[in-house]
């Protein structure tokens, strides 16, 4: 006895083995497409040199643990360390290094990420690499006497490869990024108050250093950790 089939129904049991083979073929094709897409994405990464990978931690100048969110001794919230900037500069044959952080030869990362990787944009060859904290709202480092970082580190950068700098220590004062209001009294009149001026908190410093004959880096900044 035959039963009439409605449109869309299939007579008889399904072939489960054939269905499994179809599902496997579909999964394999999807995997192949995903791998091909990943290869294409990788091929699209522009490589103009080497890259720098770094990690860091913060301490007070006394060696205690610190945070990017700076707090004063009285519990007051103070301007934060917003970012960490990594700078690099090719080291010439004479070993001279200006130590100036060129915007073209630098990158910055969120301070609280504690880790960062630049693009493949660092020129190949002997390269001095250093870091500096960046104050919230200014985009510049604190005054030299309010923080300390390691001296520039020399790495031989190779195109397409990553130079790694691990466990870099940044020591900061709680008021590292705080502006100071300076009030002066002039002698032009009895009790006359003169103008108030805003202290220039972040200032650019010359990070001059030189490379020794042995290939090591000698830092000429007295405020840096050795």
N, C-alpha and C positions, 0 to 999 in steps of 0.2 A: 504494500500500500504506500503510495507516494503522497506526500503533503505538499501542497502548493507553497512556493516560497514568495515571500514578500520582496519587494525591490530592495536591494542592499544586503539581503541575507545570503549566507554561503552554505551550500549543502555539505553535510559531512563534517567531521572533526578537523580542526586546524592542524597543520603539520608543525609541531612545536620545534623540531630540529631546524627546519627551514627558517622559522621565525627567529630563532636564536642566532642563526648565521647572518641574517639580515641585520639584526641589532648590533652584532659584533662588527660587521662591515661599516655600519654607520658610525659607531664609536671610534673605530680606527681612522676613518676619514676625518672626523672632527679633531682627533688628536693630531693628525698630520697637518691639518690646517692651522691649528694653534701653534705648533712648532714652527711652521713656515712663517707665520705672522711674527713670532718672537725673533726669528732670524732676521726678518726684514727690519724690525724696529731696532735691533742691535746694529745692523748695517748702516742705519740712518744716523747713528751717533757720530757727531763730527769730532775728529781727533786732530788737533793742531799742535799737540805736544803731550806732556805728561800731566798727571793729576796729583793732588795732595789730599791725603786723608788724615784727619787729626781728631783728637779727643782732649778734653780739658776738665779741670775741676777748680773750684774756688776755695780760697782760704783767706782768713784775715792776715794782716801783717804779723800778728802774734802766733800764727799757725793754727788757729781754731777753724773749724768748718764754717763756711760762709755760703750764702745763697745769692742768686742773681737779684732777688728782691731785697734790697739793702734796708736795714733797720738800725736806727741810732741806739746808743746806750740807754736812752730814756724811753725806748719803745716807739719812737716816732718813725713813721714811714718816710724814707728818704728816696730821692731819685734812683732808679734802678740801673743796673748794667743790662742794657737792652740786647746787645749782640757781642759776638766775638769775631774780630776780623783777622784773617790770615793774610799776610803780605809776603811777597817773594821778590827777589832781585838776583839776576845773574851775577856770578862772581867772576870778575875779569882775571886775566893772567897775572896781573900785579897783586891780586888779592884785595883790592880796595872795594869798599862797600859804602854807599851813601847812607843806606838805612832809611831812606825816605819811602813811605808807603804810597806807591803810585796807584791811583784808582784802577788803572788798566791792569795792574799786576796785584790784584787783591780780590778777596771774596769775603762775605760775611754770613754768619749763621746765628740763629737765635741762641741766646746765652744758655737758656735752660735745656736746650737739646743736648749739650755736652758732647756733641759729635758733629762732624761735617766733612763733606767731600767736594772738592772743586771739580769743575769740568776739566777736560783734557786740553788745557790752554796754557800750561806752564812750559816755557821754552826749555828744550833739552839742554843738558849740560850742568855743570856745578852751579847750584842755586842756593842762596841763603833764604831761609824761611823763618818767619817770626809771627807772633800773634800780639794782639792788643785788645783790651776791653773797649766797648763803645757805649757811651752814656745815652740814656733815654732822652729823647728830645733834641739832642745836639748832633748826633752822628759822628762824634769825635771822642777820642780817649780822654780820661781824666788828666789832671795835672800830674806831672812826673813823680811828685813826692807822695801821691796817694795810691799808687799801685806798683806792682812789680811782676815781671814776666821773665821767662827764660831768655837767655841771649840767643841771637839768631843761630839756627842750626843749618849746617850745610849738607845738602843731599845732591847726588848726581841724578838728575831727572832724565828719564828715557821716554821717548815718544810712545804713547799707548800704554804706559805702565803707571802704577800708582805708588807714590812715595808716602810712607806712613810715618806719622809723628804721634806717639802715644803718651798719654798721661802728662800733658802739659799743665803746669801749675800757674794759676793766676791768683796773686795775693792782692787784696784790696782793703782800703779803709772803708768803714761804713759810710762816711761822708764823701766817698770818692767822686760822686757826680753832683754833689750839692753846690749851688752857687752861694757866694758870700757877698753880703752887702757891706760895703766899706763906707763909713761916714767920716768925713774930715772936717775939722774946724779951722777956718782961716783966721788970720789976724787983721782982717780989714775992718772989723768993728767989734766992739765989746759984745761978746755973747752971740755974735752973728754966726749962723750955721751955713756952711758952704754946701756945695752940691754933693750928692751921693752918687757914687759910680758903681756900676755892676762889675765885679771882678770877672775877668775872662777865665772861666774855669777850664774848659778844654783848650789846650794849646798844642800846637804841633811841635814836636821835638825832633831834633836831628838824631837819628839812630845810627850814628857813625860807628863803624866797627871795622876790623881788619882781619884778614885770614893769616894765620901764622904759616911759617915755612913748612910745618908738619901737617898743614891742612886743617888745623883746628880753628875755631872762631874765638876771637878775643873781643869781649864786649866792653865798650868804653862808657857805658851808661852806669853810673854808680847806683842807680835805684833798681837795677835788675838783679834777679836771683842768679847765682852762678851754679 
